[in-house]
């Protein structure tokens, strides 16, 4: 049988989508070697022009290294750049999001194909295994109704829509029975779950927590305005990971308006202080160097960052994304300025994280991944990585750690 290799770019949603495709390979063999594979499926990201460049670079590189392989473009890039890559004969085929579940048949196509599908589809596949993972990503919704000025995702993922709650619960039941204990709920905009169906994130979490074998649940990135009182009430539950990622994007209200965001600093500050008081680590997304971010705005923004109880950050230097309102803005920030601001921001959060780890270095519940040379690595309930030295085989094991050494570069322990 032909061998298929998957190259996945981007977010957890893409990682889940890859698992869906893998689960449908009835007539093909999954390969872990891109150089000997007959077919290479590139599950692409298109969130920035840089992401597009990374995908194109990989396609050009693998075409040279494995010239006989058929290259299939999937993922968000298939909707933004797929037509061009197909016309330029850079790829053998292009398949849209709605075609994932048909991959077994699609890969049998003898001639070049362009099957883009639509942006209204919701998968029904129940994934029972996550290849090479100790934690399971659970996709609960697709698409986004927000229209942030810098973001192309709604145009390549569609509007917000929910996965079937029964399918979500069935999937978790099967994964839990197969030994998975930690579940990360993911999607394009997870906080929108249930809004159109009279349900909610909190109601879904309660039902998931009742499934035997579920030990810890993490949420993917959520918008500040989507954290309601019902969700806050669950934050004291033992099965909730003590880390939440709240997408602020900026701390200056003028910048938030320019970005067409729905949050404000005053409300964000009150929300994060409330959640922090519950013992939570808090992460965020932050875009540095977006058009309009003057030096005065930056200095005021960084003062506000220092006031927030943040412990983790995904900081991005703004990258122009074609076909978005931000791409048309003229007040451009130089790349070296954005780079310096990025460095300043991440240093502040790194120091905050170190302080948090020093204050939270006991009773750490860590799910370890595979190890090498008696060193295992995993994430604790606060989403901090811990390296564990042990002569035992601790792959995919839960350990409770108290004697944890906190260092600048990370936490260390023996077991």
Secondary structure as UniProt FT lines:
FT   STRAND          3..8
FT   HELIX           12..23
FT   STRAND          29..30
FT   TURN            34..36
FT   STRAND          39..44
FT   HELIX           49..65
FT   TURN            66..68
FT   STRAND          70..75
FT   HELIX           77..80
FT   HELIX           82..87
FT   TURN            88..89
FT   STRAND          93..95
FT   HELIX           97..102
FT   HELIX           103..106
FT   TURN            107..108
FT   STRAND          113..115
FT   TURN            131..132
FT   STRAND          136..139
FT   STRAND          141..142
FT   TURN            149..150
FT   HELIX           153..157
FT   STRAND          161..162
FT   HELIX           165..177
FT   TURN            178..179
FT   STRAND          182..186
FT   HELIX           190..192
FT   TURN            193..198
FT   HELIX           201..209
FT   TURN            212..213
FT   STRAND          216..219
FT   STRAND          222..223
FT   HELIX           224..226
FT   HELIX           229..233
FT   HELIX           234..236
FT   TURN            238..239
FT   STRAND          243..247
FT   HELIX           253..258
FT   TURN            259..260
FT   HELIX           265..276
FT   TURN            277..279
FT   STRAND          281..288
FT   TURN            291..292
FT   HELIX           295..307
FT   STRAND          312..317
FT   TURN            322..323
FT   HELIX           325..328
FT   HELIX           335..359
FT   STRAND          364..368
FT   TURN            373..374
FT   STRAND          375..379
FT   TURN            381..382
FT   STRAND          385..389
FT   TURN            395..396
FT   STRAND          398..401
FT   STRAND          405..407
FT   TURN            408..409
FT   STRAND          410..414
//
